[in-house]
Amino acid sequence: MQKIDTIAVHAGQPNDEQTGAVTFPIFQTSTYGQTWPGEHKGYSYSRTANPTREALERCLAALEGGKHGLAFASGLAAATACVLTLQRGDHVIACNDLYGGVYRLFTQIFSKFGLEFSFVDAAAKPESVEAAIKPNTRLLWIETPSNPLLRITDIEPAAATARGHGIKTVVDNTFASPYLQNPLSLGADIVLHSTTKYLNGHADVIGGALVVNDDDLAEELHLYQNAAGGVPGPFDCFLTLRGIKTIGPRMERHCANASRIAEFLQQHPAVERVYYPGLESHPGHEIAARQQRYFGGMVSFDLRAVAEESKRFTTLTQVFTLAESLGAVKSLLCHPPSMTHACVAPNVRKQNGIGHNLVRLSVGIEDGEELIADLDQALAQVSVGRKLTAVSS
């Protein structure tokens, strides 16, 4: 069996038979000629299927150890396809610490169509999953590590609980990437990715993906992919494939830099608390060590500063860029309460531990010492001459 670094370079991407090109071609076409009405060479319209997209889908499936991959125009388009498998009156259990865009999709869009959502602390209180199950529960939605507090849910027992009640489990694997974690092998039914992030890795494309093993589920999801039309263009697929080829060395540098930064922040007097599963103090450390290969490139922390000072901190870095998104080779930082999770009601953010002094780092592959020096100088500017007041989360 090939290892993941080899899969990333080769899976789904044979050399071109006609020319010998070693890079899989971009089939930049919307439609295909037919020899007779309804008779063609496997492709009729690029919303339904495109060779470049299929190459990406085969690669994604191989990376996750799955049978079927489906590529989408964004992570939220992929999430939408998952929810389209449900019927009016169905119930979804989701972890309470999850990407703000998915929370908005659930509570502001699909709740209008008769779906019901419950949010539980699946990481700290795994028994809450069982307790939330109803006769109409059809889906368990997990992020691990979660966004933005990097909570770790033990996938295997959570998925087993869901399976025992006939419930499918979706695991958003965006923060970990297939290089660090493979939820299908732990019992998940659907693995979701924003391929915008670590899979592409270069902040130059938007995309999403689903990977499954079940043939019938794959056929149903393909129906929604085609009928709802949230598909990526061939050039986006090409860019994602190009990024995937280097996911191994990139993830190793992301993880190494993030680990050093987490240890630095943990000792800094201007920092109240650090959220990073690689730290032994993290409540999910042992689970992450068991179900992940490394601890990831994301670090979040609470500053010992009032809200406006925490915001100001994010403008003081010189190597880190203040921006949404994550998983790029370039280091980014954001203030989740006013950026990625601004669409979540303030009382819900507070209840879930997202305080006004929270900062999230997407640690890139730059020199680790320079990244630490950059954070150090920014932290010094926040703390000098100002009273550091902890903000309750």
N, C-alpha and C positions, 0 to 999 in steps of 0.2 A: 504494500500500500504506500502510495506517495505521501510525503510529508507536506505540511502546509506551505512552506516556502516554494516548493516545486509546483504544487497545485496553483498557487497564486500566479505563477509565470505561464503555466501551460494549459490549465483546464479550460476546455471549451474554445481554445484558440489555436487550431492547427495552422501550419504554414499554408498559404494560399496555393491550391493545386494548380491553378493556371499560370501564376507568375513566380511562385516560390517565395513570395513576400513573407517575412517572418513576423510581421505585425498584422493582426487580423484587420481586414479592410473595413472602411466606413461605407456602408451601403446607404448612401444619402439619396434615398428615393421614397416617394410617397406611395407609389403604386407599381404594379408589375404586369407585364404583358401575359395574356392568356391565349392558349391555342384553340380553345373552344369555350363558349360560355360556361363558366364554372370549372373549367379544367386549366390547371396551372402547375407550376413547378414547386408547389408548397407554400407559395406566398401570393397573396392577392392584394393586400393593403397593409401599410406599415403600422397602422394602429393595432391590427390583429397580430402581425408577426413581422419581424425584421431580422435579417441574419446577424447584424451587429448586436442587436438586443439579445438575441438567442445565445450568442457567444457569452455575453455578460451573465445571462441567467444560468447557463451551465456552469460557469466559473463560480458564481455565488453559491449554487447548490453544492458544488464540490467542496468549497471552503467550509461550509457548515455541516458537511457530512450528510446532506439531504438528497432526495431524489429529484425534487422540482424547485426551480427558482423562478421568481416572477419579478420583473423590474418595473418600477413606477416612476412618475415624474417628480415625486418628492416622498419623504417619509410619511407625511400626512396623507398623501394619496394611497400609500400602502396601508396605513391605518384605516382609512375609509373602506378599502376593500375588505379588510377583516370584519368591520362592523356590518357591512352589507350581507354577511352570511347569516345575520340575525333576522328575527321577525318582530313585528310590533308586539309589545308585551314582554319581550325577553329582558333578562337582567344580567348585568355585567358587574363583576367584582374587580376593582382596580386598586393598585397600591396608591397610597395617599401622597406619596412624593413622586411625582412624575412630570414630564415635560409640560409646560404651560399650554403649548399648542394642542396637545392631546387632551388635556383637561378641558380646554375650550371646545374642541370637537365634540367631546362627550356631552358637556353640560349645556352648551349653547346651540348646537346643531342637532345631534341625534336624539337628545331628550325631547325635542319637538315632535319626533316621529314615533313616540310611544315606547321608547327604550328606557330602561331604568338602570341607574348606576349607583354603586356603593363604593366608598373608598375606605380602605383598611390599612393598618400598619402591618403589612405582610412580612416586613423585615424583623422588627422588634417583637411583634406579637403574631407569630405564625398561626397560632390557634384562631386568630381573627378571621382567617379565610374560611375555615369550617363553619364558624359561627355566623358568617354573613350569607351562607348558601341558602337559597330559597328554591321552591319547586320549579320556578321559571328561570333559574340561573343557567346561562349557556356558555359564558366566557369568563376566564380568569386572566387578567391583564397585569403583567409584571414588568417592571424595569429594574434591572440589577446589573451594575451599580445604577442607582437612581439619579435623577436630575432634579435638583442640583446638590442634594446632600449626600450623595454617594452611599446610600443605604444598601445593604446586601441582603437579598432574599435567597433563602436556600431553595433552589429551583426544584430539586428532586422530590422532596416531601410535599411541596406545594402542588406540583403537577400531579403527584400521586393522589392527593386529596381530591383535586378537581376530577381526575379520571374516574375515581370511585363513585362520583355522582353524575357521570356522563357529561362532564364539562370540559371544553377544550381550553388549553392554556396557550396564551400568546406571551412570548418573552421579547421585549425590546432589547436587543443586544448591541445597540448603537455605541454606548459608552465603552463596552469591552472590546467589540469587534470580534470576528471569527478567530482572529489570531490568539485571543486570550480565553475565549469561552465558546462552547458549542452546546446550546440549550437543548437541541433535539436529542442529544445523547443522554440528557438528564430527564427526559420525559416530556418536554414541551411538544406541542402539536404544530405551532407556527412560530417561526423566528422572524422578527421584524428588524429592519435597519433603515436608518437614514443614511444612504450611501454618500450623501453630501459630506459626511464626517470622515471617520478614519479610513473607510474603504477607498474613497477618492483621495483624500488626504491633502489636497492642494488648494482648497477654497476656490475652485473655478467651475463648479458644476453643482446643480441641485438634483437629487435623486433619492429613490427609496427602493426597498426590496422586501419580498417575503420568501421564505424557504420552508418547504413542508416535505413530509414523506408520504402522506396518504394520497393515493391516486385520485380518489373522488373529491377530496378537498381541493387538490390542485386544479382539477377541472372546473370546480365551482369558482375558485378565485380567478382563474383565467377568464371565465365568463364576465366577471365584474371588471377585470382589467380591460377587456375589449369593449364591453358595453358601456361602461362609465367613461372610458377613454383617457384615464390618467396615466398615460405612458410617456417614457422618455424618448427623445429623438436619438437617432443613431450617433450623432456626434457626442452627445452627453454620455451615451453608453461607451463610446470609444475612450473618452476622457476617464471614465470610471475604471475601465479595464486597464488603462495605462497606470492609473494610481495604484490599483491592486497589486501590480507586479512588485512593488517595493514595500508592501505592508509589513513584511517581517522586520527588515532593518529599521523602518520608521517606528514601529511599535516598540521595539526594544529601546530605542533612544527616547521616545516619549515616556516610557515607564521609568527608565533610569533617571531622567531629569526630574520627573514628578516626584519620585521617591526622595531625592535629595532636597527638593524644594519643600516637601511636606515636613521633613525633619528640621529644616531651617526655620520654617514658620512656627513649628511647635515650640521652639525655644525663644521666639521673638517676644519682647515685652509688650509690643503693640497689638499682639494677636491674642484673642480670647480663646478660640477653639479651632482646631484643624479637622477637616473631614477628608480622610484618605484611608482606604481599606488596607494599605500597606503598613500602616502604623499599628503596632500591637495594642494601642489604646483604643483603636476603632472597634466598636461592638461587633462588627461583622468580619473581623480580620480572619478568624479561623475558617469561616465558611468560604470567604474569598480565596484563601490559600488552598482550599480543597477543590473548588469548582472553577477557578481561573488559573491560567498559566503564569500570569504576572498580575500586578495590581492596577495597571492602567495609567493613563496620562492626564487624568482630571484631578484637580485638587480644589476644594472649597474651604473657606475659612471665615470666621467671624472676627471683625476688628474690634478692639476696645475703643470704639469711637462712636459718636452720634451719627445719625443717618447722613447728614450732609457732608460730614468729613469722610465717611465711607465712600460716598459718591466721588468726592474730590480726589480721593486716593486713586481711583481708577483712571484719572486723567494725568497722573504724575509719572507713569512709567514711560520708558523710552524704547525698550525692546518689545515688551508686551503691548499689543494694540487693543484699545477699547472697542470691542465689536461683539455682536451676537455670533452664534454658531461655535463650532469646536472641531477638533480632530485634524486641524491643518498642520503643515510643517512649521508654520509661523505661529508663535505664541500669542494667545488672545486672553483677554480678561473681560469680565462683565459684572454688572450689578443686577443679579436676578430679579429682585423685587420691582425694579423699574425697567427691566429689559425682557429677558426670556420668560418671566412669570408675571409680567404686569397685567396679563389678562385674568389672572387668578385673584379672586376677591381678597382684600387685605386681611379679613378675619380668617379666611381659609389658609392664607400663607402663614399667618401667625400660629394658627393651630397646628400646622404641619412643620413648624420649626424654621421657616424661612424668614429670618429677621431682617431689619433694615440695614444691619451692618454686615450682611453676607456678601462675600466676593467669590466668584467662581473663576478658576484659572483653567484654560486649555493649554497645557504645557507643550511647546513645540520641540523641534529637534536642534535648536540653536545650542551654542556652548552653554553647559549647565552653570558654570561659574558666573558667566555674564548675566544669565537669567536671575540668579540669586542676587547678584550685585544690583540689578535693576530694581527688584522688589525691595531690597534693603534701603536704597536711596529714597524710594517713594514712601516707604513706611516711616522713615526718619522725618520726612516733610510733614506727614500727618501728625506725628506725635510731638514734635518740638513746639513748645509754647502753648499747647492746648491740653485741656483736661480730658483724659481718656475715660469716657463714661460708657460702661457696658450697656448694651441695649438688649433687653430680654427678648428672646425668640419664642 
